[in-house]
């Protein structure tokens, strides 16, 4: 079946870091902080987070913070929930969330909640269930969920549930594996998974596995390594992960590796990137691949990091 080229993947991520002064060089300019989260979390799952200059990363992350309390994707960029969660996750990896002005960050997030319970991603007002997850996950990691109307937030997510058991980005929008992760993850964090029709959703999710063993995001689409995370984590949270062929999925992910230079791609023989490297390694962690740290399916951080945060 092949092996995970863990050392090569570590080297690949550290090389991305060296292309500029910091790990923020991962990916494009406006997504730097997301790229840093993907790369650093991969290193931690592989047991190699110590290979990074922690102080340099933390000081760069903090320099992406906006006066509003939210974080931008890079220094001088506008704040958004997407980048704010990545910043909090990176600080959580290093056990440094205490350096944040938590009331300020929480207030920034809470001001993005709308009357119907939904969340806008930033001040420009786009609404999406992804933003509900980002807000709930961020506040939970900061132990500040009381800063929002959780009941309303949950009501909005439930209003996005479809007849097939899945969830869309807004009420009536089609079900998609990525949105399902966001909605199920938010419901898991808030203790509201009883609103999910687990058998119906489990059936929809396990139908995402194609002949190659890989998973897709919607019916009739090609498989993609990133869905190893979105679909698997959702199946684990609703306790239906045994409904897919795990061995075939492991094989598919391993076939997407660049064995010589490190990194994982979306499909076999495509170009690798840090996004798919993270979701491939995280997917293997969920599949209990030997030698990898366990990852929490709702928070997308290693289990030991979550335990450290919540058992303080």
C-alpha positions in Angstrom: 0.0 0.0 0.0 3.0 2.3 0.4 4.0 4.3 3.5 3.6 7.9 4.6 6.7 9.8 3.6 6.6 11.7 6.9 10.2 13.0 6.9 9.8 14.2 3.3 6.6 16.0 4.2 8.3 17.7 7.2 11.1 18.8 4.9 8.7 20.1 2.3 6.8 22.3 4.8 10.0 23.6 6.4 11.3 24.5 2.9 8.1 26.5 2.2 9.0 28.4 5.4 12.5 29.1 4.2 11.4 30.6 0.8 10.6 33.8 2.8 11.7 34.7 6.3 8.8 32.9 8.0 6.3 30.1 7.7 3.8 32.6 6.4 5.2 32.2 2.9 2.9 29.2 2.6 0.5 29.8 -0.2 -0.6 33.2 -1.6 -0.2 36.6 0.0 -3.7 37.1 1.4 -4.0 33.5 2.8 -0.6 33.5 4.5 -2.0 32.9 8.0 -4.2 30.0 6.8 -1.1 28.5 5.1 0.8 28.8 8.3 -1.9 27.0 10.2 -2.0 24.2 7.7 1.8 23.8 7.7 2.3 24.1 11.4 -0.6 21.7 12.3 0.8 19.2 9.8 4.2 19.4 11.5 2.5 18.9 14.9 0.6 15.8 13.8 3.9 14.5 12.4 5.5 15.2 15.8 7.9 17.9 14.4 6.5 21.2 15.6 9.8 21.9 17.4 11.6 22.3 14.1 10.0 25.7 13.8 11.2 29.0 15.3 8.2 29.5 17.6 8.9 33.1 18.6 9.3 34.3 15.0 6.0 32.7 14.1 4.1 34.1 17.1 5.4 37.6 16.6 4.4 37.4 12.9 0.9 36.1 13.8 0.4 39.0 16.3 1.5 41.5 13.7 -1.5 40.4 11.5 -3.9 41.5 14.2 -6.1 44.5 13.4 -7.0 47.3 15.8 -10.6 45.8 15.7 -9.3 42.7 17.4 -9.7 40.5 14.3 -6.8 39.1 12.3 -5.9 39.6 8.6 -4.5 37.0 6.3 -1.2 38.8 6.4 0.4 42.0 7.8 -1.7 45.0 6.8 -4.6 43.0 5.5 -8.2 43.4 6.5 -9.5 41.2 9.3 -11.9 38.3 8.6 -13.2 35.4 10.7 -11.3 33.0 8.3 -8.0 34.5 9.4 -9.0 35.1 13.0 -9.6 31.4 13.6 -6.3 30.4 12.0 -4.4 32.9 14.3 -6.1 31.4 17.4 -5.4 27.9 16.2 -1.7 28.7 15.7 -1.4 30.3 19.1 -3.2 27.2 20.6 -0.6 24.9 19.0 2.1 26.8 20.8 0.1 27.1 24.0 0.2 30.9 23.7 -3.5 32.0 23.6 -2.9 33.9 26.8 -0.9 36.6 24.9 -4.2 37.6 23.2 -6.5 40.4 24.5 -9.3 37.8 24.7 -12.1 40.3 25.4 -11.1 42.4 22.4 -10.9 39.4 20.0 -14.2 38.0 21.4 -16.0 41.3 20.9 -14.8 41.5 17.3 -16.2 38.1 16.6 -19.5 38.7 18.5 -20.2 42.0 16.5 -20.3 39.8 13.3 -23.4 37.9 14.5 -26.6 39.0 12.8 -30.1 39.1 14.3 -31.1 35.8 12.8 -28.1 34.1 14.5 -26.0 33.9 11.3 -22.5 35.3 11.0 -20.9 37.7 8.5 -17.3 36.9 7.7 -16.2 40.5 8.0 -17.7 44.0 8.0 -18.7 43.7 4.3 -21.5 41.4 5.4 -21.3 38.1 3.4 -23.2 35.4 5.2 -22.2 31.7 5.1 -22.4 28.7 7.6 -18.6 28.5 7.3 -18.6 31.8 9.2 -20.9 30.3 11.9 -18.3 27.5 12.4 -15.4 30.0 12.4 -17.0 32.1 15.1 -18.1 29.2 17.3 -14.8 27.4 17.0 -12.8 30.6 17.7 -14.8 31.6 20.8 -14.8 28.1 22.1 -11.0 27.9 21.9 -10.9 31.2 23.8 -13.5 30.0 26.4 -15.8 32.8 25.4 -18.9 31.3 23.8 -21.0 33.3 26.2 -20.2 36.4 24.1 -22.7 35.3 21.4 -26.3 34.1 21.2 -25.4 30.4 20.9 -29.1 29.4 20.7 -29.7 31.7 17.7 -26.5 30.6 16.1 -27.6 27.0 16.3 -31.1 27.8 15.0 -29.6 29.4 11.9 -27.4 26.4 11.2 -30.4 24.1 11.6 -32.3 26.3 9.0 -29.6 25.4 6.5 -30.3 21.6 6.8 -31.5 19.9 3.6 -33.9 17.0 2.9 -30.9 14.8 2.1 -29.6 15.3 5.7 -26.8 17.6 4.6 -26.2 21.3 5.0 -25.7 24.3 2.7 -24.0 27.7 3.0 -27.4 29.4 3.5 -31.0 28.2 3.8 -32.0 26.3 0.6 -28.4 26.0 -0.7 -27.2 22.6 -1.8 -25.5 20.2 0.5 -21.7 20.1 0.2 -19.1 18.2 2.2 -17.2 21.3 3.3 -20.4 23.1 4.5 -21.5 19.9 6.3 -18.2 19.8 8.2 -18.8 23.4 9.3 -22.3 22.8 10.4 -21.7 19.5 12.1 -18.5 20.9 13.7 -20.3 23.9 15.1 -23.2 21.7 16.4 -20.6 19.3 18.0 -18.8 22.2 19.8 -22.1 23.6 21.1 -23.4 20.2 22.2 -26.3 20.2 19.6 -25.6 17.1 17.5 -29.0 15.8 18.3 -30.4 18.1 15.6 -28.5 16.0 12.9 -30.3 13.1 11.2 -27.2 10.9 11.7 -28.3 7.9 9.5 -29.5 10.1 6.6 -26.4 12.3 6.7 -24.1 9.3 7.2 -25.6 7.8 4.1 -25.0 11.0 2.1 -21.4 11.2 3.3 -20.4 7.6 2.7 -21.9 7.9 -0.8 -19.0 10.4 -1.4 -16.5 7.5 -1.7 -15.6 6.7 -5.3 -14.0 3.6 -6.9 -10.5 4.8 -6.3 -11.2 5.0 -2.5 -11.0 8.8 -2.5 -13.9 11.0 -1.4 -15.6 13.9 -3.3 -17.5 17.0 -2.1 -20.8 16.4 -4.0 -22.3 13.8 -6.2 -20.7 13.3 -9.6 -17.5 15.2 -8.7 -13.9 13.9 -8.8 -12.3 12.7 -5.5 -10.0 15.2 -3.8 -7.7 14.5 -0.8 -9.1 17.5 1.1 -12.4 15.7 1.4 -10.6 13.0 3.4 -10.9 15.7 6.1 -14.3 17.3 5.5 -16.2 14.0 5.0 -14.3 11.8 7.5 -14.4 14.3 10.4 -18.2 14.7 9.9 -18.6 10.9 9.9 -16.6 10.6 13.1 -18.6 13.3 14.8 -21.9 11.6 14.0 -20.4 8.1 14.7 -20.9 6.7 11.2 -17.2 6.4 10.1 -17.5 2.6 9.8 -19.7 3.1 6.8 -16.8 3.8 4.4 -13.9 1.7 3.3 -11.0 3.1 5.4 -8.3 1.0 3.9 -9.2 2.2 0.3 -9.1 5.8 1.5 -5.7 5.4 3.2 -4.4 3.9 -0.1 -5.9 6.9 -2.1 -4.2 9.5 0.2 -0.9 7.7 0.1 -1.0 7.6 -3.7 -1.3 11.4 -3.8 2.1 11.9 -2.1 5.2 13.2 -3.8 7.5 10.5 -2.5 10.7 12.2 -3.6 10.2 15.8 -2.7 7.4 15.6 -0.1 4.0 17.1 -0.1 0.5 15.7 -1.0 -1.7 16.7 -4.0 -5.4 16.7 -4.5 -5.2 13.6 -6.8 -2.4 11.2 -7.8 0.2 12.8 -10.0 -1.0 16.4 -9.6 1.2 19.2 -8.1 1.5 19.2 -4.3 0.6 22.1 -2.0 0.5 22.8 1.7 -3.4 22.8 1.8 -3.7 19.2 0.5 -0.6 18.1 2.5 -2.4 19.2 5.7 -5.7 17.6 4.8 -4.0 14.4 3.7 -2.0 14.1 6.9 -5.0 15.2 9.0 -7.2 12.6 7.2 -4.6 9.9 7.9 -4.6 10.9 11.5 -8.4 10.5 11.7 -7.9 7.0 10.1 -5.5 6.2 13.0 -2.5 5.8 10.7 0.4 4.6 12.8 2.9 7.2 14.1 0.6 10.2 13.8 -0.8 12.3 16.6 -4.5 12.1 17.0 -6.5 15.2 15.7 -9.8 16.4 17.1 -12.5 16.2 14.3 -14.4 19.3 15.5 -11.6 21.7 16.3 -9.1 20.6 13.6 -6.2 20.7 16.1 -4.3 17.8 17.7 -6.2 16.2 20.6 -3.4 17.0 23.1 -3.7 20.7 22.2 -7.5 20.6 22.9 -7.0 18.7 26.2 -4.4 21.2 27.3 -6.8 24.1 26.5 -9.8 22.7 28.2 -8.3 20.8 31.1 -6.4 23.9 32.4 
